[in-house]
Amino acid sequence: MTGASSGIGAEFARVLAGNGMHLVLTARRGDRLDELAEELQRQHMVQTLVVPADLSEPGAVEGLLGQVADREITLELLVNNAGFGFVGEIAGTDVDVMLSMVNLNISALTELTYRVLPGLIEQGHGAIVNVASVVAMQPVAYMPVYSATKAFVLHFSEALWAESRDGGVTVMALCPGATETEFFGVAGVPGWLKKQRSQTSRQVVKEALRGLERRRSYVVTGFWNYLNSLAPRFVTRKTVVTQTLKFFRPRLGAAADPEASDD
């Protein structure tokens, strides 16, 4: 479980632990991971391995999986949740932060998926959930890097779903809409969530697990989110992206803070 220190990642951990699953938890904020591990052990008597790590750093994924291998842990489910976003104008964009976003949202997820998936196929069962977003369905002005990274996650996961399904393994992209997490504060628009239909992390996770049981290639959580995800199919691409200008325009200068993100 990556990005397990808060939000959707932490909720995945709680729900899976409630189902009796032992967990490997990773994120940068080790103190939060320790608190979550204690909570899960106390409430559900499950074992947890806590591995604090910044997965955007070179070698971090290899180090994480090395600790898993050293303890002879067999993985059944990988949830790639670590990531962060940014909402802002071109002039206020920090290029280094955008590159860090690409490293975390795409590179780390890709490496983890390809290092874990062959083992799942070899054992003939298991699953990978890659957390994308409803914005993966279209380009989004003021969130160009974030929406592009999530489009990658969606397409990548759907392609691997097709390759893996006959081997008893499901790769699924999870596409939530606005969710009550720290995401919008991290992205630089802390008040934006109040203006949207939103879901709780628990609702998102429950829908994700139902989709996984049905071996879906992707799940868009929330009825209205699903309807909105279909809209780009019926209008021109120019219309799609220009409409995002009024919905996602930042009110104030935004500054992404990946140190407070869900990873």
N, C-alpha and C positions, 0 to 999 in steps of 0.2 A: 504494500500500500504506500504509494508515494503521495506527498502533500497531505500527510495525515495529521498535521498539527492543528487544523481547524477546518471549518466549513464542510464541504461535501466529503473530503477525505476522512475527516474525523467521524462523520456520520456513517460512512461505509464501515469503518472499523467497529463502531458500536453495534450496528445491525448484524454484521457478520459474526462478531463475538457472541451476540445473542443467539445466533444459530449454531454456536458451538465450534466455530472455526478459530484455530490458532493463527496468529498474525505476525507478520514482519512489518514494522512501521518505520517510515523514514521521512524526514523533513529537516530543515536547517535548525528549527527551534527545538533543541533537545529537551529543554525544561518542559515544554508543552507535551512532548511525546511521553516523557516519564509520567506526567500527571495522567495522561490518557491511559497508559499501560496499567497504572495502579488502579484506575477506575474499572477497567475491563477485567482485571484479575479479581478484584473485589466483588464485582457484580456477576461475573459469568464464569469465573474460575478457568479462564483460558490462559495459555502461555503466549507471551509476546516477546519478540526480539526488537529492540529499539536501536536504530542505526542513524544517528544524526549525520546528515550529509547535505551538501549543496550540489545537486545533480547537474547544475549548469557548468560545473568545473570539470576539466579534463580528468579522466580516470575515476570519477566518482561512482559511475554506474558499475564499473569493474570492481571497485572496492566493496560496494554494497553486495553484489552477487558473490564476491569472494567470502564475505562473512556468512552468507546463507549456505554456501557450499561447505565451509569449514564446520558448520554445525549439522551437516547432512540433512538439511531441511528440503523436503520435496514440495515444490510449489504446485498448487492446484488452480489458483486464481491470482492474476496480476491486475491491480487497478492503478493505471497511470493517471494520477490526478494532479500532480505538481504542475504549477504554471501560474502566470500572472498576466495582467493586461495593462493597457495605457490608453487614456483618452486625451487627446490634445491636438493642437495645431502644429503645422510643420515647423514653424519658427521656434516652438518650445520643446521640440523633440530632442532628447539626448540619444545620440546614435549608439553609444556604448550600452545604454539600457535596452535599446531595441535588439541589439545583437545578443545580449544576455537572454532576452525573451525568446529569440529564435533557438538559442542553445537549449533552454529549458523546455519550451513548449514543443519543439520538434526533435532536436538532436538526442536529448536524453530519452524521450519517449520512444524514438525509433530504435535506439541502441537496446534499451530494456526489452522492447518487444521482440527484436530479433535474437536476443540472447536467451530469452525464456521460451519463446514459441517452439523451437525444435524439440525441446524436452517434453513439452505438453503433447506434441504430435506423436513422439516416440512412445509415450505412455498411453496414448489413445483417448485421453480425456483431459478436461481443463478448460479454462477460459481466460480471456484478456479483455478488460474494459478500458478503453482509451477515452478520457474525458475531453470532448470537443466543446461545442457550443452551438446554439441556434444560429449565431452569426456565421457559422461555417457554410451556411447555404448561400451567402452573398457577400460581395465586397462591402465594407462599411467605412465611410468617410470618417476621419478623426480617430479611427481604430484600424488603420490599414495593416499594420504588422500583426496585431492580435487576430483580426478576422482571417488573415492569410494563413497564420499558423494553425488556426482551428479548421480551415478548409483542408489543409494538409492532413490533419489528424483524421478527419472524416473520410477522405478519399483513400488514404493509407489503410485505415481499418476496414473499410468496405472491401477493398481488394484482397486483403488477407483473409477476411471472412470467407470469400469465395474459394480461396486456395485451401483453407483449413477445414471447412465444414465436413467434408467426407472423411476426415481423419478423427472425428469425434471432438474437435476443438472449436470453440466459438470465439471469434474476435468481434467485439461490438464497439461502435462509437456511441458515446453518450452525449446528447446535445441538449443540455438544459438552457432555459431562458434565464430571465432575472431571478436570482436566488438569494435568499437572505444570508449572505456570507460577508467576509471582509473584502470581497473582490472590488467593489466600487470605490471604497476608500483607498485601496491600494492603487487603483487605476487613476485616481486624481479627481473623481467626481462623487464625493461621499453622499450628496443629497439626491443623486439620480434615482436610486432604488425606490424612493418614496413615491415617484411619479409612475411607477410601472406595476402591472400585475406580476406578482412574484410568488415563488414557492419557497417552502422551507427545505433545508438540506435533507430532512427525513423523507419528504415527499419525492424529491428527486431520486434518492437512493431506492426507495420502494419501487418506483417505476422502472428504474434501471434493472433491478433484480428480476422483476416480472418479464422484462424484455429478454434478459439473459436466459431465463427458463424456457422461453419460446425460441431461443436461438436466433434472435433478430440481428441483422447486420448493423442497424442503428436504431436509436430511440430518441425522439424529441419529447421531452417531458412537458406536460401541461397541454390541455386541449387547445387553448388559444395560441400557444407557441407553435403547436403543430400546424394549425391553420395558417399562421403567418409564414411558416417555413415553406408553404406551398406557393405563396404569392409570386416569388421571383420567376416561377415557371411560365407565368401568363403575361408578363410585360417585358419590354426591352431591357437589356442590361444597363443602358444609359439611365433609364427611368429608375431602375432599382437603386443604383448607387447615388443618384442625385437626390432621391427621397431621403436617404440616410443623413444628408446634410442638416436637415432641420431637426431630426430626432436625436442625433448624437453630438451636435455642436456643444463643446464645453462652455459652461457659463463663466468659469474663471480659469486662470492659467493652471493647467494640470501638471502634476509631477508624480510619475510612477515611483512607487516605493516597494521594490521587490522584497525588501527585508521584512515586510509585513504581509506578504502574500500567503496563499493557501499552501505553499510548499514549505 
